[in-house]
Amino acid sequence: MQKYYTRACNFYYNKTSKDKVKKKLSLPIGGNKSHSFDSIEIFTRSNKKKINIKNINKLPSKIKEKVLIDINNITKSKKIPKLKFNNLPIIMGVLNITPDSFSDGGKFNKKVSAKKHIEKLIFDGAKIIDVGGESTRPGSTDILEREEWVRVNKVMSYLKYKNFFVSLDTRKSFIMKKASKYKLDLINDVSGLSYDKETINFLKKSKLPFVLHHMKGNTQTMQKNPSYNNVLLDIYDYFENKLKFIRKKGIKHNHIILDPGIGFGKNMKHNITLINHVSIFHSLGLPVMLGISRKKFIKDISGENDSKQRIGGTVSSSIFSMLQGVQILRIHDVNEVNQGIKVFRKLNFN
């Protein structure tokens, strides 16, 4: 049986969006009237068709039934405890307490520098602090869990007394359990919960929200000629199957964020396809996050205009993603991205 996929498209933003939604000319993404769409693309593995939402009733009954389920998933409000989805995008600020992360390794290893960076991220507008003690850049090797905990512990003990939303970037249940004794609001496991078999049990017991991430292979193999039949639909199917697996394991809540994993087992073409069509993942009914900050696809596109921090490419791809209703952006340079978003809003949509 042929499988159908629904992608929201033809987007409106801010005041224009609110006016369209009020007149019932567009539909909100995630219950947020500041982000809306008036058309959809209906995909199969062999073709796609774009239609206006006013023409959905003209579709054949079986396709119409699937599309209406997807639209309900796209438009319904998203909820993660302690996060507010009324002012999007939510910025997740990156704190790498590692000597070897690809862009800022060694900068925040010491407790004093890490604390200063946390304060800066919050001041610049980050609503989430994502703490990581192990590099998962392409080609990186695993470190011992005890070593990772020594790095993470110095920050978690500090955050315990702060009113920040704390995300933990780790693949190891040992680190999750240790950190949960301090303060923990979200688990961000880039392996898609596959690295450590105990992770799923920890998440079931703790009932913590988590990011469901896509990675092809592991950190050492993921960039060695990655291939897909259809990168967009393959990753969509991966999320669907993974969510079924998670439900069977007894996790019933919807406090799950989807991250298609830009740069994690993808070449430049794969990354561009995903970013261009990222709104397809809204039809799974969960918030969508993108980690695009300083990624290699920016270098691949910009060529001789590449730079160390890749701020220009990060800002432009952040705004592009925001317009597709992406709810969370994982960012190193929080101030610069927020600056770009504020100027964009003022110049284009007020």
Secondary structure as UniProt FT lines:
FT   STRAND          5..13
FT   HELIX           14..22
FT   TURN            23..24
FT   STRAND          27..29
FT   TURN            30..31
FT   STRAND          32..43
FT   STRAND          48..52
FT   HELIX           53..58
FT   HELIX           61..75
FT   TURN            81..82
FT   STRAND          90..96
FT   TURN            102..108
FT   HELIX           111..123
FT   TURN            124..125
FT   STRAND          128..132
FT   TURN            138..139
FT   HELIX           145..159
FT   TURN            160..161
FT   STRAND          165..169
FT   HELIX           173..180
FT   TURN            181..182
FT   STRAND          186..189
FT   TURN            190..193
FT   TURN            197..198
FT   HELIX           199..206
FT   STRAND          210..213
FT   TURN            219..223
FT   HELIX           231..248
FT   TURN            249..250
FT   STRAND          256..259
FT   TURN            262..263
FT   HELIX           268..276
FT   HELIX           278..284
FT   STRAND          288..290
FT   TURN            293..294
FT   HELIX           296..302
FT   HELIX           303..305
FT   HELIX           311..323
FT   TURN            324..325
FT   STRAND          328..331
FT   HELIX           334..349
//
